[in-house]
Amino acid sequence: MDFLHDSFAVEIAEYDEWRERSRKSNFFELVYVLNGSGYQGVNHMQYPYTQNGIFLLPTAKCHYYKVKERTRFLFVRFTGNYFMPGPHDAVDYSSWFSRLNFIFGHHDYHPGELVEDPADKAQLKSLLDIILQEYKRQDICSAFIIQNTLVAVLAVICRNIQKKKLGSHRFTDSRFADLINFISFHITDLEKLSVSYLSQNFHIAETYFSEYFRRNANERFQDYVMKLRLKIAESRAIYTDAAMQDIALELGFTDSSHMNRMMKKYYGKGMREIRGANKMADR
C-alpha cells in the first residue's frame, strides 16, 4: 500500500515476477532494493541488481525488472509539489528546485547503480532506511520526517552526479570547475548568471570573462548556458506533463515560442516534437 502525500508517495512491493505498476508522477522515482536479485532493464539494456541497489529513473521512462530471486522494493515517487513550499513548512523547499534542475540537466538515466562511491552509497542507504522506518510507522510526524529526509537524499544524488560530470574533465584552473558547478545549480536565476555577478563573485575581470570562459569550456558562455537550459527543458518535456509555457517561464525564456526557437536553433527539433516522439516510443 502506498504512503501518499501531496508531494511524494512511498510504496513497498514484493515480486517473484515483475508486473507493470501504476507510476504516475511529475518527475522521477527512486528505487531501493531491500532484498533479492535480478536485472534492471532500460531501453533494451540490462544491468544486474542486488540487495541495497539504488536506482533513479523518470517514471515515464520505459523500464522493468527481471526478477531472478524474489525481490522486495522500496519506491519513492517525487511530484512537482515536493519543491513548492507549503504554508506551514519550516524549510523553503523551492530553494531545492535547483537540485532537481541539476539532476534533469546532468543525469543520463542509463541502467545501473545510481551511486558508485561507497561513502555516498552508505549515506544514501542510511537515509532510505529512515524513510523505510517512517513508512512502516506512518504516524502524525512521518510525512514531515520523510520530506526532510528526501532533501538530504537529493543532495547526495546531486553530489554523486556532480562527481561523474566533472570526472571526465581536467580543468587547469580549479576555479573554473567551481564556476561550472555554480552555473549548473543556479541555471534559473538570471541575476546570478549575469557576467557582472559571476565576474565579481569568482574574481574574474568582467572584460576578460568571455575569453576566460571560452578558453576553458571551448564554447561561448551564452551558448553553454542556453544548451544547459534546453537540456533541462527537454527533460521536462519528456518526463513531465508540464505545460510548455510553464517550462519556458521557469527556465528564463520569454515564452514557449522563444524556447521552441532556441531548441530548433541548437538541436534542430521543436519542443512538441520532443514530447511527441517520447510518447510514441513509450507505446
C-alpha positions in Angstrom: 0.0 0.0 0.0 1.2 3.5 -0.9 2.0 6.1 1.8 0.6 9.1 -0.1 1.5 12.7 0.4 0.8 15.7 -1.8 4.5 16.0 -2.6 5.6 12.3 -2.7 4.5 8.7 -2.4 6.3 5.8 -0.8 5.5 2.2 -1.7 6.9 -1.2 -0.8 6.2 -4.0 -3.2 7.5 -7.6 -3.4 7.7 -9.6 -6.7 8.5 -13.1 -7.8 7.8 -11.9 -11.3 7.8 -8.3 -12.4 4.5 -6.7 -13.5 3.7 -3.2 -14.6 2.7 -0.7 -11.9 0.8 2.5 -11.8 3.6 5.0 -11.6 2.0 8.4 -12.4 4.4 11.1 -11.1 5.5 14.5 -12.2 9.2 13.9 -12.1 11.0 10.7 -11.1 11.1 7.6 -9.0 13.8 6.4 -6.6 14.1 2.6 -6.3 15.8 0.9 -3.3 16.3 -2.9 -3.4 15.6 -4.1 0.1 16.4 -7.7 -0.8 16.5 -10.1 -3.8 18.4 -10.0 -7.1 17.8 -9.9 -10.9 18.2 -7.4 -13.7 17.0 -3.9 -14.4 16.1 -3.1 -18.0 16.1 0.3 -19.6 15.6 0.8 -23.3 16.7 -2.8 -24.2 19.8 -2.6 -21.9 20.0 -4.8 -18.8 22.0 -4.3 -15.6 22.2 -6.7 -12.6 20.7 -5.6 -9.3 21.2 -7.0 -5.8 20.3 -6.1 -2.2 20.8 -2.4 -1.4 20.9 -1.4 -5.0 19.7 2.2 -5.6 18.3 3.4 -8.9 16.8 6.7 -10.2 14.6 6.8 -13.2 11.9 9.2 -14.6 8.6 7.4 -14.2 7.8 8.0 -17.9 10.9 6.1 -19.0 10.4 2.6 -20.3 11.9 0.3 -17.7 11.3 -3.1 -16.0 12.9 -5.6 -13.6 13.6 -9.2 -14.5 13.3 -10.9 -11.1 15.8 -13.7 -10.5 15.4 -14.1 -6.7 12.2 -12.9 -5.0 12.7 -9.1 -4.6 11.3 -6.5 -2.2 11.5 -2.9 -3.5 11.1 0.4 -1.8 9.8 3.0 -4.3 9.8 6.8 -3.6 8.0 8.8 -6.2 8.6 12.6 -6.3 6.0 15.1 -7.5 6.3 18.7 -8.5 4.7 19.8 -5.2 7.6 18.5 -3.3 9.6 21.5 -4.4 7.0 24.1 -3.6 6.8 25.5 0.0 3.6 24.9 1.9 2.1 27.5 4.2 3.4 25.7 7.3 6.7 24.5 6.0 9.7 25.4 8.2 12.0 24.8 5.2 11.6 26.6 1.9 11.7 23.6 -0.5 11.6 25.9 -3.5 15.3 26.6 -2.8 15.9 22.9 -3.6 14.4 23.2 -7.0 17.9 23.8 -8.3 18.8 20.3 -7.3 16.1 18.9 -9.4 17.3 21.0 -12.4 20.8 19.7 -11.8 19.6 16.1 -11.9 17.5 16.8 -15.0 20.4 18.5 -16.7 23.1 16.0 -16.0 21.7 12.6 -15.1 21.9 10.2 -18.1 19.1 7.8 -16.8 21.1 4.8 -18.0 20.6 1.5 -16.3 22.8 0.7 -13.4 23.6 1.9 -9.9 22.8 5.5 -9.1 25.7 5.8 -6.6 29.1 4.2 -7.1 31.1 6.0 -4.3 31.0 3.7 -1.3 30.7 6.5 1.2 27.9 8.2 -0.7 26.1 4.9 -1.1 26.3 4.1 2.6 24.9 7.5 3.4 22.1 7.2 0.9 21.2 3.8 2.3 21.0 5.2 5.8 18.7 8.0 4.6 16.5 5.5 2.8 16.3 3.3 5.9 14.9 6.3 7.7 12.2 6.6 5.0 11.5 2.9 5.3 11.1 3.1 9.1 8.7 6.1 8.7 6.8 4.3 6.0 6.2 1.4 8.5 5.3 3.8 11.3 3.1 6.3 9.5 2.3 8.5 12.4 1.5 12.2 12.6 5.2 13.2 12.1 6.1 10.6 9.4 5.3 12.8 6.4 7.4 15.7 7.8 10.4 13.4 8.6 10.2 11.7 5.1 10.0 15.1 3.3 13.0 16.5 5.2 15.0 13.2 4.7 14.3 13.5 0.9 16.1 16.9 0.9 19.2 15.1 2.1 18.6 12.3 -0.4 18.6 14.8 -3.3 21.7 16.4 -2.0 23.6 13.1 -2.0 22.3 12.3 -5.5 23.4 15.6 -6.8 26.9 15.2 -5.3 27.3 11.9 -7.0 26.1 13.1 -10.4 28.4 16.1 -9.9 31.4 13.8 -9.4 30.6 11.9 -12.5 30.0 15.1 -14.5 33.3 16.6 -13.6 35.3 13.3 -13.6 35.8 13.4 -17.4 37.1 17.0 -17.3 40.5 18.1 -16.4 40.4 21.8 -15.7 43.8 23.5 -15.4 42.0 26.2 -13.4 40.2 24.8 -10.4 38.2 28.0 -10.1 36.5 27.1 -13.4 35.2 23.9 -12.0 33.6 25.9 -9.2 32.2 28.3 -11.8 30.6 25.5 -13.8 29.0 24.0 -10.7 27.6 27.4 -9.7 26.1 27.8 -13.1 24.5 24.4 -13.0 22.9 24.9 -9.6 21.6 28.4 -10.4 20.5 27.9 -14.0 17.1 29.6 -13.4 18.5 32.6 -11.6 19.2 35.2 -14.3 20.7 37.7 -11.9 23.3 35.2 -10.6 24.1 34.1 -14.2 24.9 37.6 -15.3 28.5 38.2 -16.4 28.8 41.1 -13.8 27.7 38.9 -11.0 29.9 35.9 -11.9 32.9 38.1 -12.6 32.6 39.7 -9.2 32.0 36.5 -7.2 34.7 34.5 -9.0 37.2 37.3 -9.1 37.5 37.4 -12.9 37.7 40.8 -14.7 34.4 41.4 -16.4 36.1 42.5 -19.6 38.1 39.2 -19.6 35.2 36.9 -18.5 34.0 35.8 -22.0 37.5 35.0 -23.2 38.2 33.1 -19.9 35.1 31.0 -20.2 35.7 30.2 -23.9 39.3 29.2 -23.2 38.3 26.8 -20.5 35.0 25.4 -21.9 35.8 25.6 -25.7 32.5 27.4 -26.3 30.9 30.7 -25.6 29.4 31.4 -22.1 26.0 32.3 -23.7 25.9 29.0 -25.7 26.8 26.9 -22.6 24.1 28.4 -20.5 21.5 28.1 -23.3 22.3 24.5 -24.0 22.0 23.6 -20.3 18.6 25.3 -20.1 17.5 23.5 -23.2 18.7 20.2 -21.8 16.5 20.7 -18.7 13.6 21.9 -20.9 14.0 18.7 -23.0 13.9 16.5 -19.8 10.8 18.4 -18.6 9.1 17.9 -21.9 9.9 14.1 -21.9 9.4 13.2 -18.3 6.6 15.5 -17.1 3.2 16.7 -18.2 4.1 20.4 -17.5 2.7 23.0 -20.0 5.3 24.3 -22.4 4.7 27.9 -21.3 5.3 26.9 -17.6 8.6 25.2 -18.6 9.7 28.2 -20.6 9.0 30.7 -17.8 10.6 28.6 -15.1 13.8 28.3 -17.2 14.1 32.0 -18.0 12.7 32.1 -21.6 10.5 34.9 -22.7 7.7 32.4 -23.6 7.2 29.0 -25.1 7.8 30.3 -28.6 11.2 31.7 -27.6 12.1 28.3 -26.0 11.0 26.5 -29.1 13.0 28.7 -31.4 16.1 28.1 -29.4 15.6 24.4 -29.3 15.3 24.3 -33.1 18.4 26.6 -33.4 20.6 24.5 -31.2 19.2 21.0 -31.7 17.2 21.1 -34.9 13.9 19.9 -33.3 11.0 21.6 -31.6 9.6 21.0 -28.1 6.4 19.4 -29.2 8.3 17.1 -31.5 10.5 16.1 -28.5 7.4 15.4 -26.3 5.5 13.6 -29.1 8.4 11.4 -30.1 8.8 10.2 -26.5 5.1 9.4 -26.2 5.3 7.3 -29.3 8.3 5.5 -28.1 6.6 4.5 -24.8 3.6 2.9 -26.6 
